[in-house]
Amino acid sequence: MKKTLLPFLAVAVLLGAARWCPAAESEMKPLATVSFAGYDKLMANIGVVGRLGGNPDLDKGLDMILKMMTGGKGLDGLDAKRPWGAAMLTDGQETVKFGFVPVTDLKKLIEVAKANPNLAQLLKPGENGVYEIQTGGPAVYIQQKGKWAIVAAKSEDLANAPADPEKLLGDLPKNYDLAVRVSVKNCPKEWREQVLAQIQAGAEAGMTQMPGESDDQYELRVNAAKQAVEKITTLLNELEDVTLGWNVDVSTNRTYLDFDLTAQTGTKLAAQLATMKPGKTNFAGALLPEAAVTANWASTLSDADVAEAKTSLETGKKSIVAELEKQGLSEGEVKLASQLIGDVVDVLQKTLEAKKSDGGLAVILEPAAVTLVGGCAIVEGAKLDKVLKQLVDELEKSDPDSAKKIKLNAETYKGVRFHKLSVPTPNPKLEPMIGDTADVIVGVADDKLMVAAGRDAAKTLKKVIDGSKAAADREVPPFELKLSAAKIAKFVAEVAEDDDVKTKAAMLAGTFEKAAAKDHVIVTAKAIPQGVRVRLELEEGLLKALASMAGQMSPMGGMPGGPMPGGDK
């Protein structure tokens, strides 16, 4: 998921500095485009929300209100079927910014607007069919060109807009109701160099060693800064497009938000993103239906990912050992700690070298049984067993009572060795959820590491192991996270101490439970041509519950098409 964060910075810098672009190309190319699927699609979405919220005539009611406000004209002159858009173009020296609205007759649409006295006083006709809108700030200009009303903040931009601006939108109106696309590849090379120089200068300014900062800590921080600069450099030079798109699927009654990154063909970034493809997992058993939260991931690591992670591990190991040396430990204790840390880092580095990322996670939120379980693929698990044994041996010498709370090899289940830690529950408020004793199970096999904690730790861990074996090598997206809104709200309603929070959570839980298990928020990462897509999706039942709650709170309850008392019928 870290691959999805840095592009936001690159995009923000790109948009904010577009005016700096020096002469580099003569052809006007898009830097950014905004797409709106159109009036008909908007009304279709409103219809979906209305039906789900118990008001099937919501879209008709709004249409009726619009006609009442315009003297029966509605949006006469607007082409309701085609998309709207906005664009910022550059030839490397100048920028052109404009919006475009599909019209059959701009004059008729202007007359509709004039029916509103407040709008009428803002509209001023000019020459050559240009209308000027006085907004109290800079004026806005509108002119019809072919089948489009072009809108711009500068009158000269009206003439510079293309004859068919819809081509700038590409497939955005087809795929999304509302979308923004930034074409990183179209920013001139000279501008990239200026921006990267500023980023590099800023990073170097923060690379001075701070008072009290050890050499290893300083090295770790400097390496992190260098890696960040390298990532931004790669993104600015090798990204093709960054797209953010939102859509309501009227056929399935679901909604989702996509964040897409695509790389230029033949670049290292393209090769890196190509690793984000479906993989086979051996942790599908973690996708427990009773869990409030589940996650699963399976992908292949790139050489760059491996090298970066190994460097961080090695630097982190040095930093930890340096801190231990300051704690007043004996030479022998420091030596043993260094050896144990080195063994763990060695396992992690060899796991990275295998280039396989595979794991799963589940969180069960029952008021009387909170349990967390998860696992991931590793190599040389036996070395971790030895580390645990050495730790317990040392603990028996220094703190025998604490050592008694740890039971190595408490059980072996289908090749997984269970090591159990039992301690008194640290907070009495947690006892109803996890019991008087908090159990933590560390499960180790040659090829996996698993952890479970909570009231039913061992039982749940076994269930995950069984389910994973039954679905071995199941193909899954590179990453998927699912949250059950109903289960989370119900848990909060049961355990919250604040009465107001309890009441609100109970109301939400009751509404979400009507969703018939389709109450999930789902985050997935998947491969797309030349890139990767991260999608945030709300299932049909959750959308229905939200629509119902919005309808109950809407001030349109007493207006035509407004929600009927009682909400969903």
Helices and strands as residue ranges (DSSP letters): G 2-4, H 6-16, G 18-20, E 29-36, H 39-52, H 58-69, E 84-90, E 95-102, H 106-114, H 117-120, E 123-125, G 127-129, E 131-133, E 140-145, E 148-152, H 155-160, G 165-169, H 172-175, E 178-182, G 184-186, H 189-205, H 215-238, E 239-249, E 254-263, H 268-273, E 279-281, G 284-286, E 293-300, H 303-325, H 331-353, E 356-366, E 369-377, H 381-398, H 400-403, E 406-413, E 416-424, G 428-430, H 431-434, E 437-445, E 448-454, H 457-470, E 474-476, E 479-484, H 485-495, H 499-513, E 520-528, E 531-538, H 540-553, G 555-558
